[in-house]
Each structure stands twice: as structure tokens, then as C-alpha cells.
């Protein structure tokens, strides 16, 4: 996000932007982008019938890709450009209605290599710039963040005209800041035009222009060329849409836990998974998981002598009492509960 969220020239941006390098308005240069998170629903801890999303990603643009390999444990190797995102239910409705899955030619022209995922789910974890709020307020039909906002934003990056329909040109065309008392936004100094992105040693730049965008405003024409044939600047230049990136969480068993819990079955699955973690009491704070509880049984005095509670896969909250001849296995019991004599609890 350092590449996307700094000032105008704080990192390598698109080579088509000729505005101030150190001022506001990075959105017009394809910066101030966003990030979403998706996780794998299959494998360990999977739940039958869990909702999924259809996600399409492409390789990062050249000005975002680092020239040096990311360090071990870095998330950059799992980040890519998001080009398509929709719930699987919506995708099924489209394919059922059209008897196929239509793909626009603009997507193939913009991205020649696309990866499509069908078993991942939107974690509802986003990093958005402030201008996204303006886009939502201008489009009253946007009801869902994951389907409408993220999905339409991803399409606007390659579908011509969609950004204008969403009002992005008007959002990005904010009036320039005048010199104020602080002079921090538009001071008129030489520093405002410094292109720090071309000086970076960890990113790539345009070798044809030496890393500096070419200024075509001073292009001269031969005297024999008629003025009517001279290329006039376009009244509506091409809209540059800031990218929305996708973090595809790895599915290895050793990867950190990311889950979205919104059904009873998912709550049970995640609760039992957390119950199997070793408590802080058993392994100590440094070696314990961030999700580990302090004690497997918070109130040991409430447990009768003649009962069975498997601590390896159970969690018992505060003020829980378990009477004699009870059997508790693979269960999570909240605070202030009473398990009467002879009860058997499993999952």
C-alpha cells in the first residue's frame, strides 16, 4: 500500500499522469487504490454449503511490481490486481440466464493472463481511500460493498466508459488547492514537481523516458504542417482508474487464520477449531496462538470429580458448572451455564 497511498510522487505511479508530483490528486494518476482480502473455503475446517465468490485476478502492473524479490513472510507474493469479483450465486444466475459465461473483449485486451478462483470467499476486509465514499454516495443503486462497490470498481479498470458512468471523472476532477497559510498542498516551489518515483531503487520505471513522464505540451511541428492537422488535446482524456488489489490468502495449514463467520455451522466449526488450540496456561504467552484462551476451563472448581471433560478439544467459560456422570467432548460452553447430571455433549 506504500506504492498506492503516498503523495503524488512518493512512489512509482502510472507514466501517463503529468500532474504535480508532490501535491494532491493522485487519483487522477491511477493512485489511491484499494485492497480486498479473499480466503480459501476448502480444506481443513471447511463447512458444507459455505458461500463462495467468483474472483478473477491478473498480475500487478509493472509500476507496482518491485524489482527486488519480497522478503520471506511478505504478503506481496499473494497480492495481484483484481479484475472481476462477484458472488457465486450471482454468477450462477448469469450463466443460467445467458446459457454461458460472457467475457468482454476489453478484459482480454487489457489482461492477457487471468487467474480465476471459484472456491475462495470475500473476507469483508477492505482498505479503501476516501474517494470511494464519494463514489458510493453518487451511485444510490450500490447496495453491497463486496458485489457492487468492489465488483464495479474492478470492472472499471478495464471496461471503457464504466468509470465515467460511476462518476469517477467528476470525483477526481477536484479543484486545485490554492496557496494557503501552511503552503503544504500547492506551494508553487520546485519541490512540488519532484518525481520521487523515478528515483526509486526497488521499483521499475519507463526506460524510454528515463523514468520521467514525457511532456508532450512542448512538441513542435514542421512549418509545412497545417494547423488544422495538428493534434489537438482531447477534451475528455482517458480516465485512469486507481487499481483495486486482491490479497489471496494462502491455504497452507501453517498460514494465519482468516475466516468470515456468519452462519451457525461456521460458528461451530471455528469455535471447535479455536478450542483445539493450546491455552496460554499450557504453553506460555510467547508460544501460544493469538487466538488462544488463557485457560481451557476457566472455573475448575465447578467441574465435578466423576465426570469427563476432554480439555484437548473443549472450552468452558467463566462460572460453568458440570455435575457428576456428565461427558463433554468437542464442545464450547459459554459463561454461566450449568450441565446437569448425566448429560452428554458432543460437538
ChimeraX attribute file (.defattr): number of C-alpha atoms within 10 A of each C-alpha:
attribute: neighborCount
match mode: 1-to-1
recipient: residues
	/A:1	13
	/A:2	11
	/A:3	20
	/A:4	24
	/A:5	17
	/A:6	16
	/A:7	19
	/A:8	30
	/A:9	23
	/A:10	21
	/A:11	24
	/A:12	28
	/A:13	25
	/A:14	22
	/A:15	17
	/A:16	15
	/A:17	19
	/A:18	15
	/A:19	17
	/A:20	20
	/A:21	23
	/A:22	22
	/A:23	21
	/A:24	19
	/A:25	21
	/A:26	25
	/A:27	24
	/A:28	24
	/A:29	22
	/A:30	21
	/A:31	26
	/A:32	26
	/A:33	22
	/A:34	22
	/A:35	21
	/A:36	20
	/A:37	19
	/A:38	24
	/A:39	21
	/A:40	22
	/A:41	21
	/A:42	14
	/A:43	10
	/A:44	11
	/A:45	13
	/A:46	13
	/A:47	15
	/A:48	10
	/A:49	7
	/A:50	14
	/A:51	14
	/A:52	21
	/A:53	23
	/A:54	20
	/A:55	24
	/A:56	19
	/A:57	23
	/A:58	20
	/A:59	18
	/A:60	16
	/A:61	13
	/A:62	15
	/A:63	18
	/A:64	21
	/A:65	19
	/A:66	17
	/A:67	14
	/A:68	10
	/A:69	11
	/A:70	12
	/A:71	9
	/A:72	8
	/A:73	7
	/A:74	10
	/A:75	13
	/A:76	15
	/A:77	14
	/A:78	11
	/A:79	20
	/A:80	22
	/A:81	21
	/A:82	28
	/A:83	30
	/A:84	23
	/A:85	26
	/A:86	20
	/A:87	19
	/A:88	18
	/A:89	12
	/A:90	13
	/A:91	15
	/A:92	15
	/A:93	11
	/A:94	14
	/A:95	12
	/A:96	11
	/A:97	10
	/A:98	10
	/A:99	10
	/A:100	10
	/A:101	11
	/A:102	9
	/A:103	8
	/A:104	9
	/A:105	11
	/A:106	13
	/A:107	18
	/A:108	12
	/A:109	10
	/A:110	13
	/A:111	16
	/A:112	9
	/A:113	11
	/A:114	15
	/A:115	12
	/A:116	14
	/A:117	16
	/A:118	14
	/A:119	17
	/A:120	23
	/A:121	24
	/A:122	25
	/A:123	17
	/A:124	12
	/A:125	14
	/A:126	17
	/A:127	13
	/A:128	16
	/A:129	16
	/A:130	11
	/A:131	14
	/A:132	18
	/A:133	11
	/A:134	14
	/A:135	18
	/A:136	18
	/A:137	10
	/A:138	14
	/A:139	14
	/A:140	8
	/A:141	9
	/A:142	14
	/A:143	11
	/A:144	11
	/A:145	13
	/A:146	19
	/A:147	18
	/A:148	17
	/A:149	18
	/A:150	25
	/A:151	20
	/A:152	21
	/A:153	27
	/A:154	24
	/A:155	20
	/A:156	25
	/A:157	25
	/A:158	22
	/A:159	17
	/A:160	14
	/A:161	12
	/A:162	17
	/A:163	20
	/A:164	14
	/A:165	11
	/A:166	17
	/A:167	15
	/A:168	24
	/A:169	19
	/A:170	12
	/A:171	16
	/A:172	18
	/A:173	11
	/A:174	11
	/A:175	7
	/A:176	11
	/A:177	14
	/A:178	11
	/A:179	12
	/A:180	10
	/A:181	7
	/A:182	8
	/A:183	12
	/A:184	14
	/A:185	15
	/A:186	18
	/A:187	16
	/A:188	14
	/A:189	9
	/A:190	8
	/A:191	13
	/A:192	18
	/A:193	16
	/A:194	16
	/A:195	21
	/A:196	18
	/A:197	23
	/A:198	22
	/A:199	18
	/A:200	16
	/A:201	11
	/A:202	15
	/A:203	18
	/A:204	19
	/A:205	24
	/A:206	15
	/A:207	9
	/A:208	9
	/A:209	11
	/A:210	11
	/A:211	18
	/A:212	18
	/A:213	18
	/A:214	15
	/A:215	11
	/A:216	9
	/A:217	7
	/A:218	7
	/A:219	6
	/A:220	8
	/A:221	11
	/A:222	7
	/A:223	7
	/A:224	6
	/A:225	9
	/A:226	9
	/A:227	10
	/A:228	7
	/A:229	7
	/A:230	11
	/A:231	8
	/A:232	8
	/A:233	9
	/A:234	7
	/A:235	6
	/A:236	7
	/A:237	8
	/A:238	11
	/A:239	19
	/A:240	21
	/A:241	25
	/A:242	23
	/A:243	23
	/A:244	25
	/A:245	25
	/A:246	26
	/A:247	21
	/A:248	22
	/A:249	19
	/A:250	16
	/A:251	17
	/A:252	10
	/A:253	9
	/A:254	7
	/A:255	9
	/A:256	12
	/A:257	13
	/A:258	15
	/A:259	17
	/A:260	16
	/A:261	14
	/A:262	9
	/A:263	9
	/A:264	8
	/A:265	14
	/A:266	18
	/A:267	13
	/A:268	16
	/A:269	16
	/A:270	17
	/A:271	20
	/A:272	19
	/A:273	15
	/A:274	19
	/A:275	23
	/A:276	16
	/A:277	19
	/A:278	22
	/A:279	24
	/A:280	19
	/A:281	13
	/A:282	12
	/A:283	11
	/A:284	12
	/A:285	13
	/A:286	8
	/A:287	11
	/A:288	17
	/A:289	16
	/A:290	12
	/A:291	13
	/A:292	17
	/A:293	19
	/A:294	15
	/A:295	17
	/A:296	25
	/A:297	21
	/A:298	16
	/A:299	15
	/A:300	16
	/A:301	12
	/A:302	15
	/A:303	19
	/A:304	16
	/A:305	11
	/A:306	11
	/A:307	17
	/A:308	17
	/A:309	20
	/A:310	14
	/A:311	19
	/A:312	14
	/A:313	21
	/A:314	24
	/A:315	27
	/A:316	26
	/A:317	19
	/A:318	15
	/A:319	16
	/A:320	20
	/A:321	19
	/A:322	26
	/A:323	19
	/A:324	16
	/A:325	15
	/A:326	19
	/A:327	19
	/A:328	23
	/A:329	17
	/A:330	19
	/A:331	20
	/A:332	21
	/A:333	18
	/A:334	13
	/A:335	14
	/A:336	11
	/A:337	14
	/A:338	14
	/A:339	18
	/A:340	13
	/A:341	14
	/A:342	13
	/A:343	14
	/A:344	13
	/A:345	15
	/A:346	10
	/A:347	13
